[in-house]
Amino acid sequence: MPTAPVILGACALILLPTLLFLLVVQPIWAFVEACGASLLGRGGKIIWLFMLLIFAIVASIPYALFVSTSAALRQVTIVSLILIGLLTGVGYGVMVYNPHLMKQFDSKVAEVKATYSQIKDLSEVTKQLTW
């Protein structure tokens, strides 16, 4: 059994829950933690809550890393970002340094392009027939 698909599958199995955490759980956790934070003061709390509401995913990462008083939120965010970086690097390395996998990928891309051009040509023919 080839190892490249196994490695890519393992990366995906770890990457998907990590992304789910960063995209869903972590912004909610940061918002709830900012609501109860007494360290920020009234103005700081209003600014961070506004930023977290408007830019939920983008603002929650700096909040968790630099402003949060919760050590758990900070540590889980750091581990998630490190995991995403490592898994992206491993996935990229597997794709680039495995010539057989790259050939398969290139053939699938060419197949999709050919199918797209056939559909495009077919749509042009149907336009000519209907008008």
C-alpha positions in Angstrom: 0.0 0.0 0.0 1.4 3.4 -0.9 2.3 5.5 2.1 1.5 9.0 0.6 -2.3 8.6 0.7 -2.0 7.2 4.2 0.1 10.2 5.3 -2.3 12.7 3.6 -5.3 11.0 5.2 -3.7 11.1 8.6 -2.9 14.8 8.1 -6.5 15.4 7.1 -7.9 13.6 10.1 -5.8 15.7 12.5 -6.2 19.0 10.5 -10.0 18.9 10.3 -10.8 19.0 14.0 -8.0 21.5 14.6 -9.5 23.8 12.0 -13.0 23.2 13.4 -11.6 24.4 16.8 -10.0 27.5 15.4 -13.1 28.4 13.2 -15.9 27.6 15.6 -15.0 26.9 19.2 -12.1 29.3 19.7 -14.0 32.5 18.6 -16.9 31.6 20.9 -14.5 30.8 23.8 -12.7 34.1 23.2 -16.0 36.1 23.1 -17.3 34.5 26.3 -14.0 35.0 28.0 -13.9 38.7 26.9 -17.4 39.2 28.3 -16.3 38.2 31.8 -12.8 39.8 31.7 -12.4 42.4 34.4 -8.8 43.2 33.4 -9.8 45.0 30.2 -11.9 47.7 31.7 -15.1 49.0 30.2 -13.6 50.6 27.1 -11.3 47.7 26.4 -14.1 45.2 26.8 -16.3 47.1 24.4 -13.6 47.4 21.8 -12.7 43.7 22.0 -16.3 42.5 22.0 -17.0 44.7 19.0 -13.9 43.4 17.2 -14.8 39.8 18.1 -18.3 40.2 16.8 -17.3 41.7 13.5 -14.0 39.8 12.8 -14.7 36.7 14.8 -12.0 34.4 13.5 -9.4 36.9 12.7 -9.7 38.9 16.0 -10.0 35.8 18.2 -6.5 34.5 17.5 -4.7 37.7 18.7 -7.1 38.0 21.6 -6.4 34.5 22.7 -2.6 34.8 22.2 -2.0 38.3 23.7 -5.0 39.6 25.7 -6.7 36.6 27.2 -6.2 35.9 30.9 -7.1 32.2 30.3 -4.0 30.1 30.1 -6.0 27.2 28.7 -7.3 29.3 25.8 -3.8 30.6 25.0 -2.2 27.1 25.2 -4.9 25.4 23.0 -4.6 28.2 20.4 -0.8 27.9 20.3 -1.0 24.1 19.9 -3.7 24.4 17.2 -1.6 26.9 15.2 1.5 24.8 15.5 -0.4 21.7 14.4 -1.8 23.5 11.4 1.7 24.6 10.4 3.2 21.2 10.8 0.5 19.4 9.0 0.4 21.8 6.1 4.2 21.4 5.8 4.0 17.6 5.9 1.1 17.5 3.4 3.0 19.9 1.1 6.2 17.8 1.4 4.3 14.6 0.6 2.6 16.1 -2.5 5.8 17.7 -3.9 8.4 15.0 -3.2 6.2 12.1 -4.4 6.5 12.0 -8.2 3.9 9.3 -8.6 1.3 11.2 -6.6 2.0 14.4 -8.5 1.5 12.5 -11.8 -1.8 11.2 -10.6 -2.8 14.7 -9.4 -1.8 16.3 -12.7 -3.7 13.6 -14.7 -6.8 14.3 -12.6 -6.5 18.0 -13.1 -6.1 17.4 -16.9 -9.2 15.1 -16.8 -11.3 17.8 -15.0 -10.1 20.4 -17.5 -11.1 18.2 -20.4 -14.5 17.5 -18.9 -15.0 21.2 -18.3 -14.2 22.1 -21.9 -16.6 19.3 -23.1 -19.3 20.8 -20.9 -18.6 24.3 -22.1 -18.7 23.1 -25.8 -21.9 21.3 -25.1 -23.5 24.4 -23.5 -22.5 26.4 -26.6 -24.2 23.8 -28.9 -27.4 23.9 -26.8 -27.4 27.7 -26.9 -27.2 27.6 -30.7 -30.0 24.9 -30.9 -32.4 26.7 -28.6 -32.1 30.2 -30.2 
